[in-house]
Amino acid sequence: MKRFLLTLCLLASLLLSSCSPATPAATDAYDDMIVVGFSQVGAESDWRNAHTRSMMEALSAENGYRLIIDDAQQKQERQITAIRNFIHQGVDYIVLAPTTMAGWDTVLTEAKAAGVPVIIVDRMIDSADESLFTCWIGSDFRKEGDEAVAWMEKNLSTDAPRIVHLQGNTGTTAQQGRTEGLDAGLAKHPQWQLVYRNTADFTQAKGQELVEALLAQGIQFDVIYSENDNMTYGAIDALKNAGLTPGKDVTIVSFDAAHKALEMVMTGEISYNVECNPLHGPRVKAVIEKLESGSKPPKFTFVEETSFDTATITREVIDSRGY
């Protein structure tokens, strides 16, 4: 009996010794990696998907990173939970693409207390305490709106255009900046008529739904000012289904300048498209490298962007796009 018990003990010892290195080995694989928790808004648009891919490519294992992505599905409460989970996991950095501007002070104070730098990307947050985040990288959305209005001033075929305005998610900096640009244009040109304004949530389905409803009601319009390409795709589908020619019967101004949208600029379906560059991954990587080396990155980084219409777009431009 004693010999049997001894044998069992030896077997147990061997099993434990052979299994125990597995956990350290798995941990060791990440020891030299920089761990980044990324709270993404969702996957509501082509732009957003390109944004996520850019982060994954830049913060890859091959580049020395372990990237943990949480999809918030457009819900701020999910992002707050994700940030707290990242803090609990002991990540080195947190990257936040915020669903909305307000409501971040409490959780970002927790990140600051834990010593975890927070990098904001794309949309801005509204906080009186800028020490709660390390830096922000994104677009000048008001400038984008102003550029769209400047093009309209020069290129619309009528002095009194009737404008349909499809807004993005209410309360985001992209929506606010692009709306402010149009509002400034409306104030400058009293003859411009805003015949309809509503949010289509940056989605193709809602964009199509709203424009179909306008057409069914018999509302007349000359211009669609759409705050992202996916809403524009939906609006174009609605126009075509009604027997109208996008870009001819209705001038279409859009934002993002994704590959598919630029193809539509080439064919004339989209009249003007303002770029909003989603490739923030390399920029975030550069910020982390600066922080790792002890350097201080800029607090705010505006991405350089351009715009396109049928007179300026070329096949070479489209084929060279990264998204």
Rosetta blueprint (number, residue, H / E / L):
1 M L
2 K H
3 R H
4 F H
5 L H
6 L H
7 T H
8 L H
9 C H
10 L H
11 L H
12 A H
13 S H
14 L H
15 L H
16 L H
17 S H
18 S H
19 C H
20 S L
21 P L
22 A H
23 T H
24 P H
25 A H
26 A H
27 T H
28 D H
29 A H
30 Y H
31 D H
32 D L
33 M L
34 I E
35 V E
36 V E
37 G E
38 F E
39 S E
40 Q E
41 V L
42 G L
43 A L
44 E L
45 S L
46 D H
47 W H
48 R H
49 N H
50 A H
51 H H
52 T H
53 R H
54 S H
55 M H
56 M H
57 E H
58 A H
59 L L
60 S L
61 A H
62 E H
63 N H
64 G L
65 Y E
66 R E
67 L E
68 I E
69 I E
70 D E
71 D E
72 A L
73 Q L
74 Q L
75 K L
76 Q H
77 E H
78 R H
79 Q H
80 I H
81 T H
82 A H
83 I H
84 R H
85 N H
86 F H
87 I H
88 H H
89 Q H
90 G L
91 V L
92 D L
93 Y E
94 I E
95 V E
96 L E
97 A L
98 P L
99 T L
100 T L
101 M L
102 A L
103 G L
104 W L
105 D H
106 T H
107 V H
108 L H
109 T H
110 E H
111 A H
112 K H
113 A H
114 A L
115 G L
116 V L
117 P L
118 V E
119 I E
120 I E
121 V E
122 D L
123 R L
124 M L
125 I L
126 D L
127 S L
128 A L
129 D L
130 E H
131 S H
132 L H
133 F L
134 T L
135 C E
136 W E
137 I E
138 G E
139 S L
140 D L
141 F H
142 R H
143 K H
144 E H
145 G H
146 D H
147 E H
148 A H
149 V H
150 A H
151 W H
152 M H
153 E H
154 K H
155 N H
156 L L
157 S L
158 T L
159 D L
160 A L
161 P L
162 R E
163 I E
164 V E
165 H E
166 L E
167 Q E
168 G L
169 N L
170 T L
171 G L
172 T L
173 T H
174 A H
175 Q H
176 Q H
177 G H
178 R H
179 T H
180 E H
181 G H
182 L H
183 D H
184 A H
185 G H
186 L H
187 A H
188 K H
189 H L
190 P L
191 Q L
192 W L
193 Q E
194 L E
195 V E
196 Y E
197 R E
198 N E
199 T E
200 A L
201 D L
202 F L
203 T L
204 Q H
205 A H
206 K H
207 G H
208 Q H
209 E H
210 L H
211 V H
212 E H
213 A H
214 L H
215 L H
216 A H
217 Q H
218 G L
219 I L
220 Q L
221 F L
222 D L
223 V E
224 I E
225 Y E
226 S E
227 E L
228 N L
229 D H
230 N H
231 M H
232 T H
233 Y H
234 G H
235 A H
236 I H
237 D H
238 A H
239 L H
240 K H
241 N H
242 A L
243 G L
244 L L
245 T L
246 P E
247 G L
248 K L
249 D L
250 V E
251 T E
252 I E
253 V E
254 S E
255 F E
256 D E
257 A L
258 A L
259 H H
260 K H
261 A H
262 L H
263 E H
264 M H
265 V H
266 M H
267 T H
268 G L
269 E L
270 I L
271 S L
272 Y E
273 N E
274 V E
275 E E
276 C L
277 N L
278 P L
279 L L
280 H L
281 G H
282 P H
283 R H
284 V H
285 K H
286 A H
287 V H
288 I H
289 E H
290 K H
291 L H
292 E H
293 S L
294 G L
295 S L
296 K L
297 P L
298 P L
299 K L
300 F E
301 T E
302 F E
303 V L
304 E L
305 E L
306 T L
307 S E
308 F E
309 D E
310 T L
311 A L
312 T L
313 I L
314 T L
315 R H
316 E H
317 V H
318 I H
319 D H
320 S L
321 R L
322 G L
323 Y L
